[in-house]
Amino acid sequence: MAFRGARTLALGLRTAIPRVAGAAVRPGMASLARTSVAGQQRFLHTSRPALATLGVHKDTDYNNLDTDWEFTPESYKEIEVVLAKYPPNYKRSAVMPLLFIAQKQTEKMPEHKATGWVPLAAMNKIATVLDMPPMRVYEVASFYTMYNRQPIGKHNIQVCTTSPCMVCDAYGIVDAIKAHLKIEVGETTPDGLFHLMEAECLGCCVNAPMMQIAGPITHDGYYEDLTPESAIQIIEDLRAGKEPKKGSQIGRTTSMGLKKTALVDAPKAPECRADI
């Protein structure tokens, strides 16, 4: 049963141990959790506003226990497919994919600001579907930073800043977007169109730097081999309602090299296949 006492939910540990992206850092190692570029202190993979709210829920007029939220018939069909993967007595294991389904559904719900996030009422609905305490759903949703628990921009720009992208000037991409949109990491533009965040590795290291954009036009598309100029062009295409070209922005085919790196001539056919 949902807790209706104090209207503030605090899930984080309140200790003096510094935290980075939700993970505790041992005393004496805090300096490893941040870096300085051009005299500016950078907190890796998150922003100060995000750190302050990772484990806290505060009721608002659009996000509280009484908010009206329900899965659509289409979402229930997706849920059936997910639940079929688990034994009935382990259906709670589906909490993460159901949170994702809820977040994607909210992108299409104008009454919930039509952005990808998971309202408290959606978490409670998931707890009902999976027959688990709501607190267990809150714990998962507040632990993983890719679940948004507040409305964000229509287009969620997630720039990878993990090591391979970082050494390929990912922070140059971040800084260009920040300057162009006039927002910081973890913030949304005043018109509600764009939200900017840093992401952990998105598995496209060979085409670094890259970013993923969630939203009704891009559908979690990958944009690779970025430069500050191409990143800004992608943003302007979205502002105009156009779908930007996905994948490499420099003409690369998937992750192929831009020039021959091993073979200099067409390979010879093997003796057993002289017909080739």
Contacts in CASP RR format, 6 or more apart in sequence:
PFRMAT RR
TARGET T0000
AUTHOR 0000-0000-0000
METHOD contacts of the structure
MODEL  1
MAFRGARTLALGLRTAIPRVAGAAVRPGMASLARTSVAGQQRFLHTSRPA
LATLGVHKDTDYNNLDTDWEFTPESYKEIEVVLAKYPPNYKRSAVMPLLF
IAQKQTEKMPEHKATGWVPLAAMNKIATVLDMPPMRVYEVASFYTMYNRQ
PIGKHNIQVCTTSPCMVCDAYGIVDAIKAHLKIEVGETTPDGLFHLMEAE
CLGCCVNAPMMQIAGPITHDGYYEDLTPESAIQIIEDLRAGKEPKKGSQI
GRTTSMGLKKTALVDAPKAPECRADI
1 134 0 8 1.000
2 65 0 8 1.000
2 124 0 8 1.000
2 134 0 8 1.000
3 9 0 8 1.000
3 134 0 8 1.000
3 135 0 8 1.000
4 65 0 8 1.000
7 58 0 8 1.000
7 59 0 8 1.000
7 64 0 8 1.000
8 56 0 8 1.000
8 57 0 8 1.000
8 58 0 8 1.000
8 59 0 8 1.000
9 55 0 8 1.000
9 56 0 8 1.000
9 57 0 8 1.000
9 138 0 8 1.000
10 55 0 8 1.000
10 56 0 8 1.000
11 55 0 8 1.000
11 56 0 8 1.000
11 138 0 8 1.000
11 139 0 8 1.000
11 142 0 8 1.000
12 54 0 8 1.000
12 55 0 8 1.000
12 56 0 8 1.000
12 142 0 8 1.000
13 24 0 8 1.000
15 24 0 8 1.000
17 24 0 8 1.000
17 25 0 8 1.000
17 26 0 8 1.000
17 27 0 8 1.000
18 24 0 8 1.000
18 25 0 8 1.000
18 30 0 8 1.000
18 33 0 8 1.000
19 25 0 8 1.000
19 51 0 8 1.000
19 54 0 8 1.000
20 33 0 8 1.000
20 34 0 8 1.000
20 43 0 8 1.000
20 44 0 8 1.000
20 45 0 8 1.000
20 46 0 8 1.000
20 51 0 8 1.000
21 44 0 8 1.000
21 45 0 8 1.000
21 46 0 8 1.000
21 51 0 8 1.000
21 145 0 8 1.000
21 200 0 8 1.000
22 46 0 8 1.000
22 51 0 8 1.000
22 54 0 8 1.000
22 143 0 8 1.000
22 145 0 8 1.000
25 32 0 8 1.000
25 33 0 8 1.000
33 43 0 8 1.000
33 44 0 8 1.000
34 41 0 8 1.000
34 42 0 8 1.000
34 43 0 8 1.000
34 44 0 8 1.000
35 42 0 8 1.000
35 44 0 8 1.000
36 42 0 8 1.000
37 171 0 8 1.000
42 171 0 8 1.000
43 51 0 8 1.000
44 161 0 8 1.000
44 198 0 8 1.000
45 145 0 8 1.000
45 161 0 8 1.000
45 162 0 8 1.000
45 198 0 8 1.000
45 199 0 8 1.000
45 200 0 8 1.000
46 145 0 8 1.000
46 185 0 8 1.000
46 186 0 8 1.000
46 197 0 8 1.000
46 198 0 8 1.000
47 184 0 8 1.000
47 185 0 8 1.000
47 186 0 8 1.000
47 187 0 8 1.000
47 197 0 8 1.000
47 198 0 8 1.000
49 184 0 8 1.000
49 186 0 8 1.000
49 187 0 8 1.000
50 145 0 8 1.000
50 185 0 8 1.000
50 186 0 8 1.000
50 197 0 8 1.000
53 149 0 8 1.000
53 150 0 8 1.000
54 142 0 8 1.000
54 145 0 8 1.000
55 142 0 8 1.000
57 63 0 8 1.000
57 120 0 8 1.000
57 138 0 8 1.000
57 142 0 8 1.000
57 149 0 8 1.000
59 65 0 8 1.000
62 112 0 8 1.000
62 113 0 8 1.000
62 119 0 8 1.000
62 151 0 8 1.000
63 119 0 8 1.000
63 120 0 8 1.000
63 121 0 8 1.000
63 150 0 8 1.000
64 120 0 8 1.000
64 121 0 8 1.000
65 120 0 8 1.000
65 121 0 8 1.000
65 124 0 8 1.000
66 121 0 8 1.000
67 119 0 8 1.000
67 120 0 8 1.000
67 121 0 8 1.000
68 111 0 8 1.000
68 121 0 8 1.000
69 112 0 8 1.000
69 119 0 8 1.000
69 121 0 8 1.000
69 122 0 8 1.000
69 125 0 8 1.000
70 125 0 8 1.000
71 79 0 8 1.000
71 101 0 8 1.000
71 102 0 8 1.000
71 105 0 8 1.000
71 125 0 8 1.000
71 129 0 8 1.000
72 105 0 8 1.000
75 101 0 8 1.000
75 102 0 8 1.000
75 105 0 8 1.000
78 101 0 8 1.000
79 94 0 8 1.000
79 98 0 8 1.000
79 101 0 8 1.000
79 129 0 8 1.000
82 94 0 8 1.000
82 97 0 8 1.000
82 98 0 8 1.000
82 101 0 8 1.000
83 91 0 8 1.000
83 94 0 8 1.000
85 94 0 8 1.000
86 93 0 8 1.000
86 94 0 8 1.000
91 130 0 8 1.000
91 131 0 8 1.000
92 130 0 8 1.000
92 131 0 8 1.000
92 132 0 8 1.000
92 136 0 8 1.000
94 130 0 8 1.000
95 126 0 8 1.000
95 130 0 8 1.000
95 132 0 8 1.000
95 136 0 8 1.000
95 137 0 8 1.000
95 140 0 8 1.000
96 140 0 8 1.000
96 144 0 8 1.000
98 126 0 8 1.000
98 129 0 8 1.000
98 130 0 8 1.000
99 118 0 8 1.000
99 123 0 8 1.000
99 126 0 8 1.000
99 137 0 8 1.000
99 140 0 8 1.000
99 141 0 8 1.000
99 147 0 8 1.000
100 147 0 8 1.000
102 118 0 8 1.000
102 122 0 8 1.000
102 123 0 8 1.000
102 125 0 8 1.000
102 126 0 8 1.000
103 116 0 8 1.000
103 117 0 8 1.000
103 118 0 8 1.000
103 147 0 8 1.000
103 148 0 8 1.000
104 116 0 8 1.000
106 112 0 8 1.000
106 113 0 8 1.000
106 114 0 8 1.000
106 115 0 8 1.000
106 116 0 8 1.000
106 117 0 8 1.000
106 118 0 8 1.000
106 119 0 8 1.000
106 122 0 8 1.000
107 114 0 8 1.000
107 115 0 8 1.000
107 116 0 8 1.000
107 214 0 8 1.000
107 215 0 8 1.000
107 216 0 8 1.000
108 114 0 8 1.000
108 216 0 8 1.000
112 119 0 8 1.000
112 151 0 8 1.000
113 151 0 8 1.000
114 154 0 8 1.000
114 216 0 8 1.000
115 148 0 8 1.000
115 151 0 8 1.000
115 152 0 8 1.000
115 153 0 8 1.000
115 154 0 8 1.000
115 156 0 8 1.000
115 192 0 8 1.000
115 195 0 8 1.000
116 148 0 8 1.000
116 151 0 8 1.000
116 152 0 8 1.000
116 156 0 8 1.000
116 214 0 8 1.000
116 215 0 8 1.000
117 148 0 8 1.000
117 149 0 8 1.000
117 150 0 8 1.000
117 151 0 8 1.000
117 152 0 8 1.000
118 141 0 8 1.000
118 147 0 8 1.000
118 148 0 8 1.000
118 149 0 8 1.000
120 149 0 8 1.000
123 134 0 8 1.000
123 137 0 8 1.000
123 138 0 8 1.000
123 141 0 8 1.000
124 134 0 8 1.000
124 137 0 8 1.000
126 137 0 8 1.000
127 133 0 8 1.000
127 134 0 8 1.000
127 136 0 8 1.000
127 137 0 8 1.000
130 137 0 8 1.000
140 147 0 8 1.000
141 147 0 8 1.000
141 149 0 8 1.000
142 149 0 8 1.000
146 199 0 8 1.000
148 156 0 8 1.000
151 188 0 8 1.000
152 188 0 8 1.000
152 195 0 8 1.000
153 188 0 8 1.000
153 189 0 8 1.000
153 192 0 8 1.000
153 193 0 8 1.000
153 194 0 8 1.000
153 195 0 8 1.000
154 192 0 8 1.000
154 193 0 8 1.000
154 194 0 8 1.000
154 215 0 8 1.000
154 216 0 8 1.000
155 193 0 8 1.000
155 194 0 8 1.000
155 195 0 8 1.000
155 213 0 8 1.000
155 214 0 8 1.000
155 215 0 8 1.000
155 217 0 8 1.000
155 218 0 8 1.000
155 235 0 8 1.000
155 238 0 8 1.000
156 195 0 8 1.000
156 197 0 8 1.000
156 213 0 8 1.000
156 214 0 8 1.000
156 215 0 8 1.000
157 177 0 8 1.000
157 194 0 8 1.000
157 195 0 8 1.000
157 196 0 8 1.000
157 197 0 8 1.000
157 211 0 8 1.000
157 213 0 8 1.000
157 235 0 8 1.000
158 197 0 8 1.000
158 198 0 8 1.000
158 199 0 8 1.000
158 202 0 8 1.000
158 211 0 8 1.000
158 212 0 8 1.000
158 213 0 8 1.000
158 214 0 8 1.000
159 165 0 8 1.000
159 170 0 8 1.000
159 173 0 8 1.000
159 174 0 8 1.000
159 177 0 8 1.000
159 196 0 8 1.000
159 197 0 8 1.000
159 198 0 8 1.000
159 199 0 8 1.000
159 209 0 8 1.000
159 211 0 8 1.000
160 170 0 8 1.000
160 198 0 8 1.000
160 199 0 8 1.000
160 200 0 8 1.000
160 201 0 8 1.000
160 202 0 8 1.000
160 203 0 8 1.000
160 204 0 8 1.000
160 208 0 8 1.000
160 209 0 8 1.000
160 210 0 8 1.000
160 211 0 8 1.000
160 212 0 8 1.000
161 170 0 8 1.000
161 171 0 8 1.000
161 174 0 8 1.000
161 198 0 8 1.000
161 199 0 8 1.000
162 199 0 8 1.000
162 200 0 8 1.000
162 201 0 8 1.000
164 201 0 8 1.000
164 205 0 8 1.000
164 208 0 8 1.000
165 201 0 8 1.000
165 205 0 8 1.000
165 208 0 8 1.000
165 209 0 8 1.000
165 210 0 8 1.000
167 208 0 8 1.000
168 208 0 8 1.000
168 209 0 8 1.000
169 209 0 8 1.000
170 208 0 8 1.000
170 209 0 8 1.000
172 228 0 8 1.000
173 209 0 8 1.000
173 211 0 8 1.000
173 226 0 8 1.000
173 227 0 8 1.000
173 228 0 8 1.000
173 231 0 8 1.000
174 185 0 8 1.000
174 196 0 8 1.000
174 198 0 8 1.000
175 228 0 8 1.000
176 228 0 8 1.000
176 229 0 8 1.000
176 231 0 8 1.000
176 232 0 8 1.000
177 196 0 8 1.000
177 231 0 8 1.000
177 232 0 8 1.000
177 235 0 8 1.000
178 184 0 8 1.000
178 185 0 8 1.000
178 196 0 8 1.000
180 232 0 8 1.000
180 235 0 8 1.000
181 189 0 8 1.000
181 194 0 8 1.000
181 196 0 8 1.000
181 235 0 8 1.000
182 189 0 8 1.000
183 189 0 8 1.000
183 194 0 8 1.000
183 196 0 8 1.000
184 196 0 8 1.000
185 196 0 8 1.000
185 197 0 8 1.000
185 198 0 8 1.000
186 195 0 8 1.000
186 196 0 8 1.000
186 197 0 8 1.000
187 195 0 8 1.000
187 196 0 8 1.000
188 194 0 8 1.000
188 195 0 8 1.000
189 195 0 8 1.000
193 238 0 8 1.000
193 239 0 8 1.000
194 235 0 8 1.000
194 238 0 8 1.000
199 211 0 8 1.000
199 212 0 8 1.000
202 210 0 8 1.000
202 212 0 8 1.000
202 222 0 8 1.000
204 210 0 8 1.000
204 222 0 8 1.000
204 224 0 8 1.000
206 255 0 8 1.000
207 224 0 8 1.000
207 225 0 8 1.000
207 247 0 8 1.000
207 248 0 8 1.000
207 252 0 8 1.000
207 255 0 8 1.000
208 224 0 8 1.000
208 225 0 8 1.000
209 225 0 8 1.000
209 226 0 8 1.000
210 222 0 8 1.000
210 223 0 8 1.000
210 224 0 8 1.000
210 225 0 8 1.000
210 226 0 8 1.000
211 222 0 8 1.000
211 223 0 8 1.000
211 226 0 8 1.000
211 231 0 8 1.000
212 220 0 8 1.000
212 221 0 8 1.000
212 222 0 8 1.000
212 223 0 8 1.000
213 220 0 8 1.000
213 221 0 8 1.000
213 223 0 8 1.000
213 234 0 8 1.000
213 238 0 8 1.000
214 220 0 8 1.000
214 221 0 8 1.000
217 238 0 8 1.000
217 241 0 8 1.000
217 242 0 8 1.000
217 243 0 8 1.000
218 238 0 8 1.000
218 243 0 8 1.000
218 244 0 8 1.000
218 246 0 8 1.000
221 246 0 8 1.000
221 247 0 8 1.000
222 246 0 8 1.000
222 247 0 8 1.000
223 230 0 8 1.000
223 231 0 8 1.000
223 234 0 8 1.000
223 244 0 8 1.000
223 246 0 8 1.000
223 247 0 8 1.000
223 249 0 8 1.000
224 247 0 8 1.000
224 248 0 8 1.000
224 249 0 8 1.000
224 252 0 8 1.000
225 247 0 8 1.000
225 248 0 8 1.000
225 249 0 8 1.000
225 250 0 8 1.000
225 251 0 8 1.000
225 252 0 8 1.000
226 249 0 8 1.000
227 249 0 8 1.000
230 249 0 8 1.000
230 250 0 8 1.000
233 244 0 8 1.000
234 244 0 8 1.000
234 249 0 8 1.000
237 243 0 8 1.000
237 244 0 8 1.000
238 244 0 8 1.000
248 254 0 8 1.000
250 258 0 8 1.000
252 258 0 8 1.000
269 275 0 8 1.000
269 276 0 8 1.000
270 276 0 8 1.000
END
